[in-house]
């Protein structure tokens, strides 16, 4: 791994995750009560012995910069780093990143300044656990120019992905961008017998690529008008280069929408979730905040994740994620709710606390009921509120909240008055 660099793509404006991306980059969106989405690829890199990591971003990168600076400080006796590369105007280009490939193309002067033979390109908004050393060994064994990680999917899911067709030696022969279900005939690939038995015969691109360094520069320079890996660079390289697939059968989820973000967090609260947060061999790293443990008083809690520094008083909580420093007052009922936590304690004197902007008393007030909702950072929900979207609205908005994919999202720093019904 000493001859490989990692490049994590921070994504664009993150409109499909709005309003969670109103004032933060997509990789900075909180996950599972204490992490950020970007912690997933960074942790996979560190667990794989890869510690030279660039994160490319251009939208709302302040909180992401702050998180990375606090979380990933390597010692001065090795060359490891996690560095933000934000879009910048240069003598070569005055444009912002126009796509995934263009982001890497514009960042090549920085990437090129570090010796390397290969680059692994990763997404900043996926949940999975992968040892990249195994993918690299596969890449080297097949003498590949480009290796693409793929996950087997069934016909019903195939239209949501770029589908790759391979031969028996893993060489990619064709690429189909989000094919319609009626057009899937002939697009299946050789897979293991157990996968074939369950209908997982279509190989979806995971957006994870290993490039030989010279090949990456050549394909980017040869087509300066092609700005996306999945739509342009990869399809063009098939047939001209040795492009192979790396089959990955573990859990993988692209957290690109409000619904997928919500469902993923709720999944993690279950007794046997599809993704294991407690894997000691592949831990998730994040900012070591040194917060006190959570405190629970006379409450019923079933299937929940509770972040450090939280206090829960005489409440009923089921299938819920509770982020760090959350205060939940008595008589509250939460079901299938994702609380992103707070930057400060609700009981702190506003004049004495750190200079965070937000309500004086973040958290959930007495007697409030919340169901199927996301409560963003520092939001203050008053007493005796009901947030449940009982009308079944799919898209909507109001003071301090939006409804996306049927999920109520109370925005960061919002103040919802006592007695509000959403």
ZAKOL-946154 format. One line per field, with one value per atom (N, C-alpha, C): residue in one letter; z, x, y; residue number from 1. Coordinates in steps of 0.1 Angstrom, whole numbers. Atoms other than C-alpha are relative to their C-alpha. Layout:
N
code = A ...
up = Z ...
east = X ...
north = Y ...
pos = NUM ...
! end
This chain:
422
code = X X X X X X X X X X X X X X X X X X X X X X X X X X X X X X X X X X X X X X X X X X X X X X X X X X X X X X X X X X X X X X X X X X X X X X X X X X X X X X X X X X X X X X X X X X X X X X X X X X X X X X X X X X X X X X X X X X X X X X X X X X X X X X X X X X X X X X X X X X X X X X X X X X X X X X X X X X X X X X X X X X X X X X X X X X X X X X X X X X X X X X X X X X X X X X X X X X X X X X X X X X X X X X X X X X X X X X X X X X X X X X X X X X X X X X X X X X X X X X X X X X X X X X X X X X X X X X X X X X X X X X X X X X X X X X X X X X X X X X X X X X X X X X X X X X X X X X X X X X X X X X X X X X X X X X X X X X X X X X X X X X X X X X X X X X X X X X X X X X X X X X X X X X X X X X X X X X X X X X X X X X X X X X X X X X X X X X X X X X X X X X X X X X X X X X X X X X X X X X X X X X X X X X X X X X X X X X X X X X X X X X X X X X X X X X X X X X X X X X X X X X X X X X X X X X X X X X X X X X X X X X X X X X X X X X X X X X X X X X X X X X X X X X X X X X X X X X X X X X X X X X X X X X X X X X X X X X X X X X X X X X X X X X X X X X X X X X X X X X X X X X X X X X X X X X X X X X X X X X X X X X X X X X X X X X X X X X X X X X X X X X X X X X X X X X X X X X X X X X X X X X X X X X X X X X X X X X X X X X X X X X X X X X X X X X X X X X X X X X X X X X X X X X X X X X X X X X X X X X X X X X X X X X X X X X X X X X X X X X X X X X X X X X X X X X X X X X X X X X X X X X X X X X X X X X X X X X X X X X X X X X X X X X X X X X X X X X X X X X X X X X X X X X X X X X X X X X X X X X X X X X X X X X X X X X X X X X X X X X X X X X X X X X X X X X X X X X X X X X X X X X X X X X X X X X X X X X X X X X X X X X X X X X X X X X X X X X X X X X X X X X X X X X X X X X X X X X X X X X X X X X X X X X X X X X X X X X X X X X X X X X X X X X X X X X X X X X X X X X X X X X X X X X X X X X X X X X X X X X X X X X X X X X X X X X X X X X X X X X X X X X X X X X X X X X X X X X X X X X X X X X X X X X X X X X X X X X X X X X X X X X X X X X X X X X X X X X X X X X X X X X X X X X X X X X X X X X X X X X X X X X X X X X X X X X X X X X X X X X X X X X X X X X X X X X X X X X X X X X X X X X X X X X X X X X X X X X X X X X X X X X X X X X X X X X X X X X X X X X X X X X X X X X X X X X X X X X X X X X X X X X X X X X X X X X X X X X X X X X X X X X X X X X X X X X X X X X X X X X X X X X X X X X X X X X X X X X X X X X X X X X X X X X X X X X X X X X X X X X X X X X X X X X X X X X X X X X X X X X X X X X X X X X X X X X X X X X X X X X X X X X X X X X X X X X X X X X X X X X X X X X X X X X
up = 0 0 0 0 2 -13 13 -35 -5 5 -36 8 -6 -28 -1 0 -19 -3 3 -33 3 -4 -17 -7 7 -38 9 -9 -17 -6 7 -43 -3 4 -56 11 -10 -39 9 -8 -25 1 1 -36 4 -3 -31 15 -14 6 7 -6 11 8 -5 36 9 -9 55 -6 6 31 -3 2 34 3 -4 52 3 -2 52 -13 12 25 3 -2 19 8 -9 35 14 -14 66 7 -6 72 11 -11 106 -2 2 108 13 -11 135 14 -13 163 4 -4 164 -11 11 130 -10 13 97 -11 12 63 -4 5 54 9 -9 84 -6 6 64 -9 9 35 6 -7 57 9 -9 82 -8 9 54 -5 4 42 11 -11 76 4 -3 83 -10 11 50 -1 0 58 -10 10 34 8 -8 51 -7 8 23 -7 4 17 -4 4 -2 0 0 2 -9 10 -28 2 -3 -21 -5 4 -32 7 -6 -14 15 -15 23 7 -6 33 13 -12 65 11 -11 89 -3 4 69 3 -3 72 15 -14 109 6 -4 114 -3 4 95 8 -7 112 15 -13 146 2 -1 138 -4 6 117 0 -2 130 2 -1 122 6 -7 140 -11 9 125 -5 4 121 -12 12 91 -10 10 59 -2 2 65 2 -1 61 -6 6 54 -4 5 33 -8 9 19 -12 12 -17 -5 4 -23 -14 14 -58 1 0 -66 -14 13 -95 -1 3 -111 -14 13 -142 -11 10 -159 -1 0 -149 10 -9 -134 4 -2 -133 13 -11 -103 -6 5 -105 -8 8 -133 1 -1 -123 7 -7 -106 -6 7 -133 0 1 -136 14 -13 -98 1 -1 -100 -10 10 -132 5 -6 -115 12 -12 -84 -3 3 -103 4 -4 -96 15 -15 -58 1 -1 -63 -5 7 -86 9 -8 -60 11 -9 -39 -8 8 -53 2 -1 -61 -14 13 -87 -3 2 -82 9 -7 -71 2 -2 -55 2 0 -60 7 -9 -34 1 -2 -28 15 -14 4 6 -6 9 -1 0 11 14 -12 40 -4 3 37 8 -7 52 -10 10 27 3 -1 30 -14 13 0 -4 3 2 -8 8 -12 -14 13 -40 -8 7 -48 -4 4 -48 -12 12 -73 -12 11 -94 -5 4 -94 -7 5 -100 -15 14 -132 -9 8 -144 -5 5 -146 -1 1 -158 10 -8 -140 6 -7 -114 6 -5 -105 10 -9 -74 -4 5 -82 11 -9 -61 -8 8 -74 5 -3 -76 -8 7 -86 -11 11 -117 5 -4 -97 4 -4 -84 -11 11 -116 -6 6 -131 7 -8 -103 0 0 -111 -14 12 -138 1 0 -148 -9 7 -159 -4 4 -179 -1 0 -174 -6 5 -188 12 -11 -167 7 -6 -160 6 -6 -145 -9 9 -176 -4 3 -182 -15 14 -217 -4 4 -216 13 -11 -195 -4 3 -193 11 -10 -175 3 -5 -155 -10 11 -180 6 -4 -179 2 -3 -165 -12 12 -198 -9 9 -214 6 -8 -189 -7 6 -211 -7 6 -220 8 -8 -194 13 -12 -167 -1 0 -157 8 -8 -143 15 -14 -105 7 -8 -77 0 1 -76 10 -10 -44 -3 5 -59 -12 11 -91 5 -5 -71 6 -6 -55 -10 10 -88 -1 0 -81 -11 12 -116 -7 7 -125 9 -8 -114 -1 -1 -102 4 -4 -101 13 -13 -66 1 0 -77 7 -6 -63 -10 11 -87 4 -1 -87 -14 13 -115 2 2 -125 -2 0 -120 -15 14 -157 -8 8 -170 4 -5 -148 -7 6 -162 -15 15 -198 -3 3 -197 3 -3 -181 -10 9 -204 -15 13 -235 -4 2 -230 10 -9 -213 2 0 -221 7 -7 -203 15 -14 -167 11 -9 -151 -2 2 -144 -4 3 -145 -14 13 -176 -12 11 -196 0 0 -185 0 -1 -176 -13 13 -207 -11 11 -229 1 -2 -213 -3 3 -218 -15 14 -249 -4 3 -249 11 -11 -215 6 -7 -193 13 -11 -171 6 -6 -146 12 -11 -119 12 -13 -82 7 -6 -69 15 -14 -34 4 -4 -17 13 -13 16 0 -1 28 -7 6 7 -3 2 6 -4 5 -14 7 -8 10 -7 8 -16 1 -2 -6 15 -14 25 5 -3 24 3 -2 21 13 -12 49 12 -11 72 2 -1 64 5 -4 69 15 -15 104 8 -8 115 -1 1 102 10 -9 124 15 -13 155 3 -2 150 7 -7 170 -9 9 140 -14 12 114 -11 11 80 0 -2 88 14 -14 119 4 -6 138 10 -11 163 -4 5 141 5 -5 160 -10 11 129 -10 10 108 7 -8 133 -8 6 123 9 -8 134 -1 0 142 10 -9 163 15 -14 199 9 -7 217 15 -15 253 7 -7 262 11 -10 293 -6 5 290 0 1 282 14 -12 312 -3 3 311 14 -13 339 -3 -1 343 -14 14 305 -6 8 281 -13 12 253 -7 8 226 -14 13 196 -3 1 199 0 -1 194 8 -9 221 0 0 216 13 -12 243 4 -5 265 0 1 260 14 -12 288 -4 3 286 13 -12 312 -2 -1 317 -14 14 279 -5 7 255 -14 13 226 -6 8 199 -13 14 167 -3 1 171 2 -2 168 7 -8 194 -1 2 185 13 -12 209 6 -8 236 -1 2 230 14 -12 258 -3 2 259 13 -13 285 2 -4 303 -8 7 287 -15 15 252 -5 8 227 -13 13 198 -6 7 172 -14 13 141 -3 0 146 0 0 138 5 -5 160 -2 4 148 11 -11 182 1 -2 194 2 -2 195 14 -14 231 8 -9 261 2 -1 265 13 -13 301 2 -2 295 -1 1 300 -14 14 264 -1 1 273 4 -4 288 -9 8 262 -12 12 231 -10 9 203 -11 11 184 -1 3 167 1 -2 177 11 -11 201 14 -14 238 6 -6 247 -11 10 219 7 -6 224 -2 1 228 13 -12 251 5 -7 275 -8 6 262 -15 14 226 -6 7 201 -14 14 170 -6 8 144 -14 14 111 -4 3 112 3 -2 111 7 -8 137 -1 2 126 12 -11 148 6 -9 176 -1 1 167 14 -12 196 -3 1 197 13 -12 221 7 -8 246 -8 5 235 -15 15 198 -5 7 174 -14 13 144 -5 5 125 -14 14 90 -2 0 96 -13 13 63 -11 10 44 -11 11 25 -4 5 3 -1 2 -5 6 -6 15 8 -9 38 8 -9 66 8 -9 93 7 -7 103 -4 4 85 -15 14 51 1 1 41 -13 11 17 0 0 6 11 -11 32 14 -13 60 4 -5 81 4 -4 84 6 -8 111 -2 5 99 12 -10 118 6 -8 145 0 0 140 14 -13 169 -3 2 168 13 -12 192 7 -7 219 -7 5 207 -15 15 170 -5 6 149 -15 13 117 -6
east = 8 0 9 -8 30 1 -1 28 -14 14 -9 -5 6 -27 -15 14 -64 -6 7 -87 -15 14 -122 -7 7 -147 -11 10 -168 -13 13 -196 -3 4 -214 -8 8 -240 -9 7 -257 -15 14 -292 -9 9 -307 0 0 -297 -5 5 -311 -12 -7 -318 12 -11 -291 13 -12 -266 -1 2 -278 13 -12 -246 11 -11 -224 2 -3 -207 -6 7 -223 8 -7 -194 0 0 -198 -14 13 -234 2 -2 -236 -6 4 -241 0 1 -252 4 -1 -252 14 -13 -214 10 -9 -198 -4 3 -197 2 0 -202 15 -13 -166 9 -7 -154 1 0 -163 11 -11 -139 14 -12 -112 4 -3 -115 4 -4 -114 14 -14 -82 10 -9 -66 1 1 -77 7 -7 -61 14 -14 -28 3 -1 -34 -2 1 -26 4 -2 -21 -13 14 -56 -3 5 -70 -15 15 -107 -3 3 -120 -14 13 -148 0 2 -162 -11 12 -195 1 2 -199 11 -11 -165 5 -5 -160 -1 2 -175 8 -8 -158 15 -14 -124 2 -1 -130 0 1 -140 13 -12 -110 12 -12 -85 0 1 -98 2 1 -101 12 -10 -72 14 -13 -39 10 -10 -10 13 -12 23 10 -10 52 11 -11 74 -4 3 55 -7 5 41 -15 15 4 -6 8 -22 -14 13 -58 -2 0 -60 -12 11 -89 6 -3 -85 -13 12 -112 2 -1 -120 6 -7 -98 2 -3 -92 15 -14 -58 2 -3 -40 -5 4 -51 -15 15 -88 -6 8 -112 -13 12 -140 -1 2 -154 0 1 -154 -13 12 -177 -5 4 -179 11 -10 -160 14 -13 -133 6 -6 -129 6 -5 -124 14 -13 -95 10 -8 -82 6 -5 -80 9 -8 -64 13 -12 -37 13 -12 -10 4 -2 -14 3 -2 -17 13 -13 13 12 -11 35 5 -3 35 3 -3 53 -10 10 29 -1 2 22 -15 14 -16 -8 10 -46 -13 13 -77 -10 9 -107 -13 10 -135 -11 11 -169 -1 1 -176 -13 13 -212 -6 4 -213 3 -2 -215 4 -4 -195 14 -13 -164 8 -8 -137 15 -15 -100 5 -5 -85 12 -12 -54 -5 5 -75 -4 4 -88 13 -13 -52 7 -6 -40 -7 7 -67 4 -4 -57 14 -13 -21 1 0 -28 -5 6 -48 7 -7 -23 -9 10 -51 5 -2 -49 -10 11 -82 -8 9 -101 -12 12 -137 -6 7 -153 -15 14 -187 -7 9 -216 -11 11 -241 -13 14 -277 -10 11 -310 -6 5 -329 -8 8 -352 8 -8 -323 10 -10 -301 -3 2 -318 5 -5 -305 15 -15 -268 6 -7 -242 3 -2 -241 11 -12 -209 -2 1 -208 15 -14 -177 1 -2 -162 4 -4 -150 13 -13 -117 -1 3 -133 3 -3 -124 -14 12 -151 -1 2 -165 -10 10 -195 -4 5 -209 -13 14 -246 -4 4 -256 -15 14 -288 -9 9 -304 -14 14 -342 -1 2 -354 -3 4 -369 12 -12 -334 11 -10 -315 5 -4 -314 14 -14 -278 10 -9 -263 4 -4 -258 15 -14 -223 2 -3 -207 2 -1 -212 0 0 -209 -13 12 -235 -10 10 -251 -6 6 -255 -9 8 -269 -14 13 -295 -9 9 -308 -2 3 -309 9 -10 -279 10 -8 -265 5 -4 -260 10 -11 -228 -1 1 -233 13 -12 -204 -2 0 -197 6 -7 -179 13 -13 -146 9 -9 -117 14 -15 -80 5 -7 -60 15 -15 -24 2 -2 -10 1 -2 1 -13 12 -32 -10 9 -52 3 -4 -33 -3 2 -35 -15 14 -73 -6 6 -80 5 -5 -57 -5 4 -69 -14 14 -105 -3 2 -105 -14 14 -141 -9 8 -152 2 -1 -160 -4 5 -174 6 -5 -159 -10 9 -190 -7 7 -206 10 -9 -175 13 -14 -140 0 0 -148 -6 5 -170 10 -10 -143 12 -12 -115 -3 3 -133 2 -4 -119 13 -13 -89 11 -9 -74 -5 4 -74 -8 9 -104 -6 5 -114 -9 9 -140 6 -3 -134 -13 13 -164 0 1 -175 -15 13 -204 -4 4 -204 -11 9 -228 5 -4 -227 -13 12 -251 5 -2 -250 -10 9 -264 -2 1 -275 -13 12 -310 -4 5 -329 -6 6 -348 11 -11 -316 7 -6 -300 -8 9 -330 0 1 -334 13 -13 -296 2 -2 -296 -9 9 -327 4 -5 -312 11 -11 -282 -4 5 -304 -5 7 -317 10 -9 -303 11 -10 -286 0 0 -280 8 -8 -266 14 -14 -236 4 -5 -215 8 -7 -205 10 -8 -188 11 -10 -162 14 -13 -129 11 -11 -108 -2 2 -124 -8 8 -134 -2 2 -149 6 -6 -128 -8 6 -140 7 -6 -133 -2 0 -124 -3 5 -145 2 -2 -139 -13 12 -176 -3 5 -192 -9 9 -213 -15 14 -250 -7 8 -275 -14 14 -309 -7 7 -335 -14 13 -366 -7 5 -372 -1 1 -382 7 -7 -357 2 -1 -358 5 -6 -336 4 -4 -317 15 -14 -282 0 0 -274 14 -13 -246 5 -6 -222 -6 4 -232 -14 14 -269 -7 8 -295 -15 14 -329 -8 8 -356 -14 14 -387 -7 5 -393 -1 2 -402 6 -8 -378 2 -1 -379 6 -6 -359 5 -4 -342 15 -14 -307 0 -1 -298 14 -13 -269 6 -8 -242 -7 4 -252 -15 15 -290 -6 8 -313 -15 14 -348 -7 7 -372 -11 9 -398 -13 13 -429 1 -3 -413 -2 1 -421 6 -7 -397 -1 0 -402 5 -6 -381 4 -5 -364 15 -14 -329 3 -5 -315 15 -14 -283 9 -8 -273 2 -2 -260 15 -14 -228 3 -2 -234 -12 10 -254 -12 12 -290 0 0 -284 11 -11 -253 -5 2 -254 4 -4 -255 12 -11 -231 14 -12 -206 5 -4 -206 8 -8 -184 -9 7 -194 -7 8 -219 -13 13 -249 -11 11 -282 -9 9 -311 7 -5 -305 -1 2 -319 -3 3 -315 -5 5 -332 -15 14 -367 -8 8 -393 -9 9 -417 -12 13 -446 0 0 -435 1 0 -441 6 -6 -419 1 -1 -421 4 -4 -404 5 -5 -384 15 -14 -348 0 -1 -340 15 -14 -308 6 -9 -280 -6 3 -289 -15 14 -326 -7 7 -349 -15 14 -383 -7 7 -408 -8 8 -431 -13 13 -462 -1 1 -453 -3 2 -463 6 -7 -440 -1 2 -453 -5 5 -465 -12 12 -499 -7 6 -511 6 -7 -486 6 -5 -471 14 -13 -442 10 -9 -427 -7 6 -434 10 -9 -420 -9 7 -429 11 -10 -412 9 -10 -381 1 -1 -387 -3 3 -389 -6 4 -406 6 -6 -385 -1 2 -393 -9 9 -421 6 -7 -396 0 -1 -399 14 -14 -365 -1 -1 -363 14 -13 -334 9 -10 -302 -4 2 -306 -15 14 -344 -6 7 -367 -15 14 -401 -8 7 -426 -8 8 -445 -14 13 -476 -1 0 -466 -3 3 -481 5 -5 -463 -4
north = -12 0 13 -12 23 7 -6 30 4 -4 39 12 -12 72 -3 1 74 14 -12 101 -2 1 105 11 -10 123 5 -6 147 2 -1 149 15 -14 180 6 -8 201 -9 9 170 3 -4 181 -11 11 147 -3 1 149 13 -13 184 -3 -11 198 -3 3 179 6 -6 194 15 -14 230 8 -8 242 -10 9 211 -8 8 190 -14 13 156 -10 10 136 4 -4 157 -3 4 145 -10 9 128 -14 14 90 -7 9 66 7 -6 91 7 -5 99 2 0 95 10 -7 114 -9 9 98 -2 1 106 -10 9 85 -14 14 53 -2 2 56 2 -3 71 -12 11 43 -13 11 17 1 -2 33 -3 2 33 -15 15 -3 -8 8 -13 4 -4 3 11 -10 32 14 -12 66 12 -13 91 2 -1 104 14 -13 133 0 -1 144 12 -11 165 5 -6 189 14 -14 222 8 -6 228 -1 0 239 -8 9 224 3 -5 243 -11 10 216 -12 11 189 2 -3 206 -1 0 210 -14 14 174 -8 8 160 5 -6 184 -5 4 173 -16 14 136 -8 8 125 7 -6 137 -11 11 113 6 -5 115 5 -6 134 -9 9 103 -9 7 90 10 -9 104 1 1 98 14 -13 126 -3 -1 133 15 -14 165 3 -5 185 7 -8 196 6 -7 222 5 -5 234 14 -13 264 5 -6 288 0 1 283 6 -5 295 -10 10 263 -1 1 263 10 -9 289 -6 6 264 -8 9 245 -14 14 207 -2 3 196 -14 14 160 -8 7 132 -1 1 128 14 -13 166 4 -3 169 -6 6 144 7 -7 161 13 -13 195 -1 2 180 -7 7 162 7 -6 188 -3 3 181 -15 15 143 -4 3 142 3 -4 158 -11 11 126 -13 12 95 -11 11 67 -7 8 40 -2 3 36 10 -9 57 -8 5 44 11 -11 66 -5 4 64 10 -9 79 4 -4 99 -2 1 89 -14 14 51 -6 7 27 -15 13 -5 -2 3 -22 -9 7 -32 1 0 -42 3 -4 -24 -8 8 -46 -12 11 -75 4 -6 -53 2 -2 -43 -13 13 -79 -6 4 -87 7 -9 -58 -4 4 -69 -14 13 -105 -1 0 -97 9 -10 -71 11 -9 -46 14 -14 -10 7 -6 -2 -11 9 -22 7 -6 -15 -9 8 -28 -1 3 -44 -8 7 -57 -7 7 -83 4 -4 -71 -8 6 -85 9 -8 -74 12 -12 -51 12 -11 -31 5 -3 -31 14 -13 0 12 -11 22 1 0 15 -1 3 14 -15 14 -23 -4 5 -40 -15 14 -72 -5 6 -94 -14 14 -126 -8 9 -156 4 -4 -139 14 -13 -107 12 -12 -86 6 -7 -60 2 -1 -62 11 -10 -38 8 -8 -10 5 -5 0 9 -10 32 -1 1 25 -5 6 1 -2 3 -3 -15 14 -36 -8 7 -46 -2 1 -42 -8 7 -65 -13 13 -96 1 0 -105 9 -9 -81 -7 7 -107 -4 4 -118 -13 12 -150 4 -2 -151 -13 13 -177 -6 8 -204 5 -4 -191 14 -13 -156 -2 3 -170 -6 6 -190 11 -11 -157 11 -9 -139 12 -11 -116 -2 3 -119 12 -12 -83 7 -6 -65 15 -15 -29 6 -7 -5 7 -6 6 14 -13 38 0 2 24 -5 3 24 0 -1 15 2 -3 31 -1 -2 27 15 -15 62 5 -5 66 -1 2 52 11 -11 77 13 -12 106 0 1 93 2 0 88 13 -13 121 11 -10 141 -3 3 123 5 -5 135 11 -10 168 5 -4 173 -10 11 141 2 -5 150 -10 9 119 -14 13 85 -10 10 64 2 -3 81 1 -3 89 -8 5 77 -15 14 41 -7 6 33 1 -2 48 -9 8 28 -15 14 -6 -2 3 -22 6 -6 1 -4 3 -9 -13 12 -39 4 -5 -30 -12 12 -57 4 -2 -61 -7 6 -68 -3 3 -87 1 -3 -76 -4 6 -96 5 -5 -77 10 -10 -51 13 -12 -19 8 -9 11 14 -13 43 9 -8 69 13 -12 94 8 -7 104 0 -1 114 -13 13 81 -10 10 60 3 -4 80 -4 4 75 -15 14 38 -6 5 32 1 -3 48 -9 8 29 -15 14 -4 -2 2 2 -2 1 3 -15 13 -33 -10 10 -63 -6 6 -79 8 -8 -51 -6 4 -57 4 -5 -36 0 2 -43 12 -11 -12 -5 5 -35 -9 8 -51 5 -4 -49 0 1 -58 12 -11 -30 11 -10 -2 12 -13 31 10 -10 60 14 -13 95 10 -10 126 -6 4 115 11 -12 140 0 1 127 4 -4 131 -10 9 116 -10 10 85 5 -4 87 -3 2 89 -2 3 73 -2 0 78 -5 5 56 1 0 51 -14 13 23 3 -1 19 -13 12 -7 3 -1 -10 15 -14 23 1 -4 38 14 -12 64 6 -7 89 5 -5 100 14 -13 129 3 -2 124 -3 2 125 -2 4 108 -2 0 114 -6 5 92 0 0 86 -14 13 58 2 -2 53 -14 13 26 3 -1 21 14 -14 54 2 -4 69 14 -12 95 5 -5 117 6 -5 131 13 -11 156 3 -2 151 0 0 161 -3 4 143 1 -3 156 -10 11 135 0 2 121 0 0 120 -14 13 92 1 0 86 -14 13 59 3 -2 55 14 -14 88 0 -1 99 14 -13 127 2 -2 141 6 -4 155 15 -14 188 3 -4 208 5 -5 219 -6 5 209 10 -8 221 9 -7 232 10 -9 252 15 -14 290 4 -4 304 9 -10 331 -6 7 306 -11 11 279 5 -3 277 7 -9 301 -7 6 279 8 -6 294 -10 10 278 4 -2 277 -1 1 282 -14 13 248 -10 10 222 -13 13 188 -1 4 174 4 -4 190 -10 9 174 -4 5 153 0 -1 155 -14 13 126 2 -1 121 -14 13 93 3 -1 88 14 -14 120 0 -3 133 14 -12 160 4 -4 179 6 -5 193 12 -12 217 4 -3 217 0 -1 227 -3 4 209 3 -4 224 -11 9 207 -3 4 187 2 0 187 -14 13 160 1 -1 154 -15 14 123 -1 0 134 -10 9 117 1 -2 132 -8 8 111 8 -9 141 -6 5 130 11 -11 164 13 -12 196 8 -8 223 9 -10 247 6 -7 268 -9 8 250 -14 14 218 -2 5 200 -14 14 168 -5 6 147 -15 15 111 -4 3 112 1 -2 119 14 -13 150 3 -3 167 14 -12 194 5 -5 216 4 -4 225 13 -12 251 5 -4 252 0 -1 262 -3 4 244 3 -5 261 -11 9 243 -3 4 224 -1 1 223 -14 13 196 0 1 185 -13
pos = 1 1 1 2 2 2 3 3 3 4 4 4 5 5 5 6 6 6 7 7 7 8 8 8 9 9 9 10 10 10 11 11 11 12 12 12 13 13 13 14 14 14 15 15 15 16 16 16 17 17 17 18 18 18 19 19 19 20 20 20 21 21 21 22 22 22 23 23 23 24 24 24 25 25 25 26 26 26 27 27 27 28 28 28 29 29 29 30 30 30 31 31 31 32 32 32 33 33 33 34 34 34 35 35 35 36 36 36 37 37 37 38 38 38 39 39 39 40 40 40 41 41 41 42 42 42 43 43 43 44 44 44 45 45 45 46 46 46 47 47 47 48 48 48 49 49 49 50 50 50 51 51 51 52 52 52 53 53 53 54 54 54 55 55 55 56 56 56 57 57 57 58 58 58 59 59 59 60 60 60 61 61 61 62 62 62 63 63 63 64 64 64 65 65 65 66 66 66 67 67 67 68 68 68 69 69 69 70 70 70 71 71 71 72 72 72 73 73 73 74 74 74 75 75 75 76 76 76 77 77 77 78 78 78 79 79 79 80 80 80 81 81 81 82 82 82 83 83 83 84 84 84 85 85 85 86 86 86 87 87 87 88 88 88 89 89 89 90 90 90 91 91 91 92 92 92 93 93 93 94 94 94 95 95 95 96 96 96 97 97 97 98 98 98 99 99 99 100 100 100 101 101 101 102 102 102 103 103 103 104 104 104 105 105 105 106 106 106 107 107 107 108 108 108 109 109 109 110 110 110 111 111 111 112 112 112 113 113 113 114 114 114 115 115 115 116 116 116 117 117 117 118 118 118 119 119 119 120 120 120 121 121 121 122 122 122 123 123 123 124 124 124 125 125 125 126 126 126 127 127 127 128 128 128 129 129 129 130 130 130 131 131 131 132 132 132 133 133 133 134 134 134 135 135 135 136 136 136 137 137 137 138 138 138 139 139 139 140 140 140 141 141 141 142 142 142 143 143 143 144 144 144 145 145 145 146 146 146 147 147 147 148 148 148 149 149 149 150 150 150 151 151 151 152 152 152 153 153 153 154 154 154 155 155 155 156 156 156 157 157 157 158 158 158 159 159 159 160 160 160 161 161 161 162 162 162 163 163 163 164 164 164 165 165 165 166 166 166 167 167 167 168 168 168 169 169 169 170 170 170 171 171 171 172 172 172 173 173 173 174 174 174 175 175 175 176 176 176 177 177 177 178 178 178 179 179 179 180 180 180 181 181 181 182 182 182 183 183 183 184 184 184 185 185 185 186 186 186 187 187 187 188 188 188 189 189 189 190 190 190 191 191 191 192 192 192 193 193 193 194 194 194 195 195 195 196 196 196 197 197 197 198 198 198 199 199 199 200 200 200 201 201 201 202 202 202 203 203 203 204 204 204 205 205 205 206 206 206 207 207 207 208 208 208 209 209 209 210 210 210 211 211 211 212 212 212 213 213 213 214 214 214 215 215 215 216 216 216 217 217 217 218 218 218 219 219 219 220 220 220 221 221 221 222 222 222 223 223 223 224 224 224 225 225 225 226 226 226 227 227 227 228 228 228 229 229 229 230 230 230 231 231 231 232 232 232 233 233 233 234 234 234 235 235 235 236 236 236 237 237 237 238 238 238 239 239 239 240 240 240 241 241 241 242 242 242 243 243 243 244 244 244 245 245 245 246 246 246 247 247 247 248 248 248 249 249 249 250 250 250 251 251 251 252 252 252 253 253 253 254 254 254 255 255 255 256 256 256 257 257 257 258 258 258 259 259 259 260 260 260 261 261 261 262 262 262 263 263 263 264 264 264 265 265 265 266 266 266 267 267 267 268 268 268 269 269 269 270 270 270 271 271 271 272 272 272 273 273 273 274 274 274 275 275 275 276 276 276 277 277 277 278 278 278 279 279 279 280 280 280 281 281 281 282 282 282 283 283 283 284 284 284 285 285 285 286 286 286 287 287 287 288 288 288 289 289 289 290 290 290 291 291 291 292 292 292 293 293 293 294 294 294 295 295 295 296 296 296 297 297 297 298 298 298 299 299 299 300 300 300 301 301 301 302 302 302 303 303 303 304 304 304 305 305 305 306 306 306 307 307 307 308 308 308 309 309 309 310 310 310 311 311 311 312 312 312 313 313 313 314 314 314 315 315 315 316 316 316 317 317 317 318 318 318 319 319 319 320 320 320 321 321 321 322 322 322 323 323 323 324 324 324 325 325 325 326 326 326 327 327 327 328 328 328 329 329 329 330 330 330 331 331 331 332 332 332 333 333 333 334 334 334 335 335 335 336 336 336 337 337 337 338 338 338 339 339 339 340 340 340 341 341 341 342 342 342 343 343 343 344 344 344 345 345 345 346 346 346 347 347 347 348 348 348 349 349 349 350 350 350 351 351 351 352 352 352 353 353 353 354 354 354 355 355 355 356 356 356 357 357 357 358 358 358 359 359 359 360 360 360 361 361 361 362 362 362 363 363 363 364 364 364 365 365 365 366 366 366 367 367 367 368 368 368 369 369 369 370 370 370 371 371 371 372 372 372 373 373 373 374 374 374 375 375 375 376 376 376 377 377 377 378 378 378 379 379 379 380 380 380 381 381 381 382 382 382 383 383 383 384 384 384 385 385 385 386 386 386 387 387 387 388 388 388 389 389 389 390 390 390 391 391 391 392 392 392 393 393 393 394 394 394 395 395 395 396 396 396 397 397 397 398 398 398 399 399 399 400 400 400 401 401 401 402 402 402 403 403 403 404 404 404 405 405 405 406 406 406 407 407 407 408 408 408 409 409 409 410 410 410 411 411 411 412 412 412 413 413 413 414 414 414 415 415 415 416 416 416 417 417 417 418 418 418 419 419 419 420 420 420 421 421 421 422 422 422
! end
